[in-house]
């Protein structure tokens, strides 16, 4: 009987060339996967610059998810400066983060400029977002310019028409605003603000019945639209519908208690309503 062959000798494994796992980066990955955003933010703040760079996108996402807007705009702004020093202005997620953070911080003029530049750099919603910020500044000249950019691409853009109409009406250019607002509600009849601004334009040229109808449409879409209540109260007063006018002024005053103009309008409407009810 032949002797059994001896078992093969063990061969030692070659030395590992893989880099050792960084415990902090591994922990960051775990926190992000678990959606523990506040802890991820706090951990990122303890890292050195090199490791922060390794987790940059997760860090920014965590800042956004936790609403740490001031830090988000600060970090995103620093990254933009660093990147664009080499490339020049370019669209990036860091620009989108910064614009969002500025808006959330109520820094609407800066947010408007940031969104507008994102639009110029090719972000589809950049110019539209800039229009929303322009209303909040408010900057009616900028709003018209931005709306015109949208209308150059699509002349039937109902939202852009509404913004342009509002920008004109806010500057008391009612004759110019009215046809633009009519086009806006024709393109999209569900725009409460467009109906409200149209009603104001109609009031200005004393088309009280048309104004009342337009403002009815606005309030059917948004019962809390303060200016529509005020302007419908005015139209109904001129139409001698004093009780309805009184009710609109009362409702508007609930949104702005102590407003002297509203209080006087309400006083007049109550007076005439009382007279009409006694007849």
C-alpha positions as a Markdown table, in Angstrom:
| # | Residue | x | y | z |
|---|---|---|---|---|
| 1 | Unk | 0.0 | 0.0 | 0.0 |
| 2 | Unk | 1.4 | 3.3 | -1.1 |
| 3 | Unk | 1.8 | 5.9 | 1.6 |
| 4 | Unk | -0.6 | 8.9 | 1.6 |
| 5 | Unk | 0.8 | 12.1 | 0.2 |
| 6 | Unk | 1.3 | 14.7 | 2.9 |
| 7 | Unk | -1.1 | 17.6 | 3.0 |
| 8 | Unk | -0.1 | 20.7 | 1.1 |
| 9 | Unk | 1.8 | 23.3 | 3.2 |
| 10 | Unk | -0.2 | 26.4 | 3.9 |
| 11 | Unk | 0.7 | 29.4 | 1.8 |
| 12 | Unk | 0.7 | 32.7 | 3.6 |
| 13 | Unk | -1.6 | 35.4 | 2.2 |
| 14 | Unk | 0.1 | 38.3 | 0.6 |
| 15 | Unk | 0.2 | 41.5 | 2.6 |
| 16 | Unk | -3.0 | 43.6 | 2.2 |
| 17 | Unk | -2.6 | 46.7 | 0.1 |
| 18 | Unk | -6.0 | 48.1 | 1.0 |
| 19 | Unk | -6.0 | 51.3 | 2.9 |
| 20 | Unk | -7.3 | 51.0 | 6.4 |
| 21 | Unk | -10.9 | 52.0 | 7.0 |
| 22 | Unk | -11.2 | 55.5 | 8.6 |
| 23 | Unk | -13.6 | 55.0 | 11.6 |
| 24 | Unk | -15.0 | 58.5 | 11.3 |
| 25 | Unk | -15.8 | 58.1 | 7.6 |
| 26 | Unk | -17.3 | 54.7 | 8.2 |
| 27 | Unk | -19.5 | 56.2 | 11.0 |
| 28 | Unk | -20.6 | 59.0 | 8.7 |
| 29 | Unk | -21.7 | 56.5 | 6.1 |
| 30 | Unk | -23.7 | 54.6 | 8.8 |
| 31 | Unk | -25.4 | 57.8 | 10.0 |
| 32 | Unk | -26.4 | 58.8 | 6.4 |
| 33 | Unk | -27.7 | 55.4 | 5.6 |
| 34 | Unk | -29.8 | 55.5 | 8.8 |
| 35 | Unk | -31.1 | 59.0 | 8.0 |
| 36 | Unk | -29.6 | 60.3 | 11.3 |
| 37 | Unk | -29.0 | 63.7 | 9.7 |
| 38 | Unk | -28.4 | 65.8 | 12.8 |
| 39 | Unk | -25.7 | 63.4 | 14.0 |
| 40 | Unk | -24.1 | 63.4 | 10.6 |
| 41 | Unk | -23.9 | 67.2 | 10.6 |
| 42 | Unk | -22.3 | 67.2 | 14.1 |
| 43 | Unk | -19.8 | 64.5 | 13.1 |
| 44 | Unk | -18.8 | 66.4 | 9.9 |
| 45 | Unk | -18.0 | 69.5 | 11.9 |
| 46 | Unk | -15.4 | 67.5 | 13.9 |
| 47 | Unk | -13.5 | 66.3 | 10.8 |
| 48 | Unk | -10.4 | 67.9 | 9.3 |
| 49 | Unk | -10.5 | 69.6 | 5.9 |
| 50 | Unk | -9.4 | 66.5 | 4.0 |
| 51 | Unk | -12.0 | 64.2 | 5.5 |
| 52 | Unk | -14.7 | 66.8 | 5.2 |
| 53 | Unk | -13.9 | 66.9 | 1.5 |
| 54 | Unk | -14.4 | 63.1 | 1.4 |
| 55 | Unk | -18.0 | 63.4 | 2.9 |
| 56 | Unk | -18.9 | 66.8 | 1.3 |
| 57 | Unk | -22.0 | 65.7 | -0.5 |
| 58 | Unk | -23.4 | 63.8 | 2.4 |
| 59 | Unk | -22.6 | 66.7 | 4.7 |
| 60 | Unk | -24.4 | 69.2 | 2.5 |
| 61 | Unk | -27.4 | 66.8 | 2.3 |
| 62 | Unk | -27.4 | 66.5 | 6.1 |
| 63 | Unk | -27.3 | 70.3 | 6.5 |
| 64 | Unk | -30.3 | 70.6 | 4.1 |
| 65 | Unk | -32.3 | 67.8 | 5.8 |
| 66 | Unk | -31.8 | 69.4 | 9.2 |
| 67 | Unk | -32.6 | 72.9 | 8.0 |
| 68 | Unk | -29.2 | 74.3 | 9.0 |
| 69 | Unk | -29.6 | 76.9 | 6.3 |
| 70 | Unk | -26.9 | 79.4 | 7.4 |
| 71 | Unk | -24.2 | 76.8 | 7.6 |
| 72 | Unk | -25.4 | 75.3 | 4.3 |
| 73 | Unk | -25.1 | 78.5 | 2.4 |
| 74 | Unk | -21.7 | 79.2 | 4.0 |
| 75 | Unk | -20.3 | 75.8 | 3.1 |
| 76 | Unk | -21.9 | 75.7 | -0.4 |
| 77 | Unk | -20.6 | 79.2 | -1.1 |
| 78 | Unk | -17.1 | 78.3 | -0.1 |
| 79 | Unk | -17.1 | 75.2 | -2.4 |
| 80 | Unk | -18.5 | 77.3 | -5.3 |
| 81 | Unk | -15.6 | 79.8 | -4.8 |
| 82 | Unk | -13.0 | 77.1 | -4.8 |
| 83 | Unk | -14.4 | 75.2 | -7.8 |
| 84 | Unk | -15.2 | 78.2 | -10.0 |
| 85 | Unk | -11.8 | 79.8 | -9.4 |
| 86 | Unk | -10.5 | 77.1 | -11.8 |
| 87 | Unk | -13.6 | 76.7 | -14.1 |
| 88 | Unk | -15.5 | 79.9 | -14.1 |
| 89 | Unk | -19.2 | 80.0 | -13.3 |
| 90 | Unk | -20.8 | 76.6 | -13.8 |
| 91 | Unk | -24.1 | 75.0 | -12.8 |
| 92 | Unk | -23.6 | 72.6 | -9.8 |
| 93 | Unk | -25.5 | 71.1 | -6.9 |
| 94 | Unk | -23.6 | 73.5 | -4.7 |
| 95 | Unk | -25.3 | 76.5 | -6.4 |
| 96 | Unk | -28.7 | 74.9 | -6.0 |
| 97 | Unk | -28.1 | 74.3 | -2.3 |
| 98 | Unk | -26.9 | 77.9 | -1.8 |
| 99 | Unk | -29.9 | 79.4 | -3.6 |
| 100 | Unk | -32.3 | 77.3 | -1.5 |
| 101 | Unk | -30.6 | 78.2 | 1.7 |
| 102 | Unk | -30.7 | 81.9 | 1.0 |
| 103 | Unk | -34.4 | 81.7 | 0.3 |
| 104 | Unk | -35.0 | 79.8 | 3.5 |
| 105 | Unk | -33.1 | 82.4 | 5.4 |
| 106 | Unk | -35.3 | 85.2 | 4.1 |
| 107 | Unk | -32.5 | 86.7 | 2.1 |
| 108 | Unk | -34.7 | 87.1 | -0.9 |
| 109 | Unk | -32.7 | 89.6 | -2.9 |
| 110 | Unk | -29.6 | 87.4 | -2.7 |
| 111 | Unk | -31.8 | 84.3 | -3.4 |
| 112 | Unk | -33.3 | 86.0 | -6.4 |
| 113 | Unk | -29.9 | 86.7 | -7.9 |
| 114 | Unk | -28.6 | 83.2 | -7.1 |
| 115 | Unk | -31.7 | 81.5 | -8.7 |
| 116 | Unk | -31.5 | 83.8 | -11.7 |
| 117 | Unk | -27.8 | 82.9 | -12.3 |
| 118 | Unk | -28.7 | 79.2 | -12.0 |
| 119 | Unk | -31.3 | 79.8 | -14.7 |
| 120 | Unk | -28.7 | 81.6 | -16.9 |
| 121 | Unk | -26.4 | 78.6 | -16.4 |
| 122 | Unk | -29.0 | 76.2 | -17.6 |
| 123 | Unk | -31.0 | 75.1 | -14.6 |
| 124 | Unk | -34.6 | 74.7 | -15.9 |
| 125 | Unk | -36.4 | 76.1 | -12.8 |
| 126 | Unk | -33.8 | 78.8 | -12.0 |
| 127 | Unk | -35.6 | 81.8 | -13.6 |
| 128 | Unk | -39.0 | 80.6 | -12.3 |
| 129 | Unk | -37.6 | 80.4 | -8.8 |
| 130 | Unk | -36.0 | 83.8 | -9.2 |
| 131 | Unk | -39.5 | 85.2 | -10.1 |
| 132 | Unk | -40.9 | 83.8 | -6.8 |
| 133 | Unk | -38.1 | 85.5 | -4.9 |
| 134 | Unk | -38.5 | 88.8 | -6.7 |
| 135 | Unk | -42.1 | 88.9 | -5.4 |
| 136 | Unk | -40.9 | 88.5 | -1.9 |
| 137 | Unk | -38.2 | 91.2 | -2.1 |
| 138 | Unk | -40.3 | 92.8 | -3.6 |
| 139 | Unk | -38.6 | 94.0 | -6.8 |
| 140 | Unk | -41.2 | 94.6 | -9.4 |
| 141 | Unk | -38.8 | 95.8 | -12.1 |
| 142 | Unk | -36.7 | 92.6 | -11.7 |
| 143 | Unk | -39.9 | 90.5 | -11.7 |
| 144 | Unk | -40.9 | 92.0 | -15.1 |
| 145 | Unk | -37.4 | 91.3 | -16.5 |
| 146 | Unk | -37.4 | 87.7 | -15.3 |
| 147 | Unk | -40.9 | 87.1 | -16.5 |
| 148 | Unk | -40.0 | 88.4 | -19.9 |
| 149 | Unk | -37.1 | 85.9 | -20.0 |
| 150 | Unk | -39.7 | 83.1 | -19.5 |
| 151 | Unk | -42.1 | 84.6 | -22.1 |
| 152 | Unk | -39.3 | 84.8 | -24.7 |
| 153 | Unk | -39.2 | 81.0 | -24.5 |
| 154 | Unk | -42.9 | 80.5 | -24.2 |
| 155 | Unk | -45.3 | 83.4 | -24.9 |
| 156 | Unk | -48.2 | 81.4 | -23.5 |
| 157 | Unk | -46.6 | 80.7 | -20.1 |
| 158 | Unk | -49.6 | 81.5 | -17.8 |
| 159 | Unk | -47.5 | 81.8 | -14.7 |
| 160 | Unk | -45.0 | 84.2 | -16.4 |
| 161 | Unk | -47.8 | 86.3 | -17.8 |
| 162 | Unk | -49.3 | 86.5 | -14.3 |
| 163 | Unk | -46.0 | 87.7 | -12.9 |
| 164 | Unk | -45.5 | 90.2 | -15.6 |
| 165 | Unk | -49.1 | 91.5 | -15.1 |
| 166 | Unk | -48.5 | 91.8 | -11.4 |
| 167 | Unk | -45.2 | 93.7 | -11.9 |
| 168 | Unk | -47.0 | 96.2 | -14.0 |
| 169 | Unk | -50.0 | 96.6 | -11.7 |
| 170 | Unk | -47.8 | 97.1 | -8.7 |
| 171 | Unk | -46.3 | 100.1 | -10.4 |
| 172 | Unk | -49.8 | 101.4 | -11.2 |
| 173 | Unk | -49.4 | 100.7 | -14.9 |
| 174 | Unk | -52.9 | 99.3 | -15.0 |
| 175 | Unk | -53.7 | 99.8 | -18.7 |
| 176 | Unk | -50.6 | 97.8 | -19.6 |
| 177 | Unk | -51.2 | 95.2 | -16.9 |
| 178 | Unk | -54.9 | 94.4 | -17.8 |
| 179 | Unk | -54.3 | 92.7 | -21.2 |
| 180 | Unk | -51.4 | 90.7 | -19.8 |
| 181 | Unk | -53.4 | 89.5 | -16.9 |
| 182 | Unk | -56.3 | 88.6 | -19.2 |
| 183 | Unk | -53.9 | 86.5 | -21.2 |
| 184 | Unk | -52.6 | 84.9 | -17.9 |
| 185 | Unk | -56.1 | 83.7 | -16.8 |
| 186 | Unk | -56.9 | 82.6 | -20.3 |
| 187 | Unk | -53.7 | 80.4 | -20.3 |
| 188 | Unk | -54.3 | 79.2 | -16.7 |
| 189 | Unk | -57.7 | 80.0 | -15.1 |
| 190 | Unk | -56.6 | 78.6 | -11.8 |
| 191 | Unk | -54.3 | 81.4 | -10.9 |
| 192 | Unk | -55.8 | 83.2 | -7.9 |
| 193 | Unk | -53.2 | 86.0 | -7.9 |
| 194 | Unk | -53.8 | 86.7 | -11.6 |
| 195 | Unk | -57.5 | 87.1 | -11.0 |
| 196 | Unk | -56.9 | 89.3 | -8.0 |
| 197 | Unk | -54.6 | 91.6 | -9.9 |
| 198 | Unk | -57.0 | 91.7 | -12.8 |
| 199 | Unk | -59.8 | 92.7 | -10.4 |
| 200 | Unk | -57.6 | 95.5 | -9.1 |
| 201 | Unk | -57.0 | 96.8 | -12.7 |
| 202 | Unk | -60.7 | 96.7 | -13.4 |
| 203 | Unk | -61.5 | 98.6 | -10.2 |
| 204 | Unk | -59.0 | 101.3 | -11.4 |
| 205 | Unk | -61.0 | 101.9 | -14.5 |
| 206 | Unk | -64.3 | 101.7 | -12.6 |
| 207 | Unk | -65.5 | 98.5 | -14.3 |
| 208 | Unk | -67.1 | 97.4 | -11.0 |
| 209 | Unk | -69.2 | 94.5 | -12.2 |
| 210 | Unk | -66.3 | 92.9 | -14.1 |
| 211 | Unk | -64.0 | 93.5 | -11.1 |
| 212 | Unk | -66.5 | 91.8 | -8.8 |
| 213 | Unk | -66.6 | 88.8 | -11.1 |
| 214 | Unk | -62.8 | 88.6 | -11.4 |
| 215 | Unk | -62.4 | 88.9 | -7.6 |
| 216 | Unk | -65.0 | 86.2 | -7.1 |
| 217 | Unk | -62.8 | 83.9 | -9.2 |
| 218 | Unk | -59.8 | 84.8 | -7.2 |
| 219 | Unk | -61.5 | 84.1 | -3.8 |
| 220 | Unk | -63.0 | 80.9 | -5.1 |
| 221 | Unk | -59.5 | 79.7 | -5.7 |
| 222 | Unk | -58.0 | 81.2 | -2.5 |
| 223 | Unk | -60.5 | 82.4 | 0.2 |
| 224 | Unk | -57.6 | 83.9 | 2.1 |
| 225 | Unk | -56.3 | 86.3 | -0.6 |
| 226 | Unk | -56.3 | 89.5 | 1.4 |
| 227 | Unk | -56.1 | 91.9 | -1.5 |
| 228 | Unk | -58.9 | 90.2 | -3.4 |
| 229 | Unk | -61.1 | 90.7 | -0.3 |
| 230 | Unk | -60.2 | 94.3 | -0.1 |
| 231 | Unk | -60.7 | 95.0 | -3.8 |
| 232 | Unk | -64.0 | 93.1 | -3.9 |
| 233 | Unk | -65.2 | 95.1 | -0.9 |
| 234 | Unk | -64.4 | 98.2 | -2.9 |
| 235 | Unk | -66.1 | 97.0 | -6.0 |
| 236 | Unk | -69.2 | 95.9 | -4.1 |
| 237 | Unk | -69.4 | 99.2 | -2.3 |
| 238 | Unk | -69.5 | 101.0 | -5.7 |
| 239 | Unk | -72.2 | 98.6 | -6.8 |
| 240 | Unk | -74.2 | 99.6 | -3.7 |
| 241 | Unk | -74.0 | 96.1 | -2.4 |
| 242 | Unk | -73.2 | 97.5 | 1.0 |
| 243 | Unk | -73.8 | 94.4 | 3.2 |
| 244 | Unk | -71.5 | 92.3 | 1.0 |
| 245 | Unk | -69.0 | 95.1 | 0.9 |
| 246 | Unk | -69.1 | 95.2 | 4.7 |
| 247 | Unk | -68.5 | 91.5 | 5.0 |
| 248 | Unk | -65.5 | 91.6 | 2.7 |
| 249 | Unk | -63.9 | 94.5 | 4.6 |
| 250 | Unk | -64.5 | 92.6 | 7.9 |
| 251 | Unk | -62.8 | 89.5 | 6.5 |
| 252 | Unk | -59.9 | 91.6 | 5.2 |
| 253 | Unk | -59.5 | 93.3 | 8.5 |
| 254 | Unk | -59.1 | 90.0 | 10.2 |
| 255 | Unk | -55.9 | 89.5 | 8.2 |
| 256 | Unk | -54.6 | 93.1 | 9.0 |
| 257 | Unk | -56.1 | 94.2 | 12.3 |
| 258 | Unk | -55.6 | 97.9 | 13.0 |
| 259 | Unk | -55.2 | 98.9 | 9.3 |
| 260 | Unk | -56.5 | 102.5 | 9.2 |
| 261 | Unk | -57.7 | 102.4 | 5.6 |
| 262 | Unk | -59.6 | 99.1 | 6.1 |
| 263 | Unk | -61.2 | 100.4 | 9.3 |
| 264 | Unk | -62.4 | 103.5 | 7.5 |
| 265 | Unk | -63.8 | 101.5 | 4.6 |
| 266 | Unk | -65.5 | 99.2 | 7.0 |
| 267 | Unk | -67.0 | 102.1 | 8.9 |
| 268 | Unk | -68.4 | 103.5 | 5.6 |
| 269 | Unk | -69.7 | 100.2 | 4.5 |
| 270 | Unk | -71.4 | 99.5 | 7.9 |
| 271 | Unk | -73.0 | 102.9 | 7.7 |
| 272 | Unk | -74.5 | 102.4 | 4.3 |
| 273 | Unk | -75.4 | 98.8 | 5.0 |
| 274 | Unk | -77.4 | 100.0 | 8.1 |
| 275 | Unk | -79.2 | 102.6 | 6.0 |
| 276 | Unk | -80.0 | 100.1 | 3.2 |
| 277 | Unk | -81.3 | 97.6 | 5.7 |
| 278 | Unk | -83.6 | 100.1 | 7.4 |
| 279 | Unk | -85.3 | 101.0 | 4.1 |
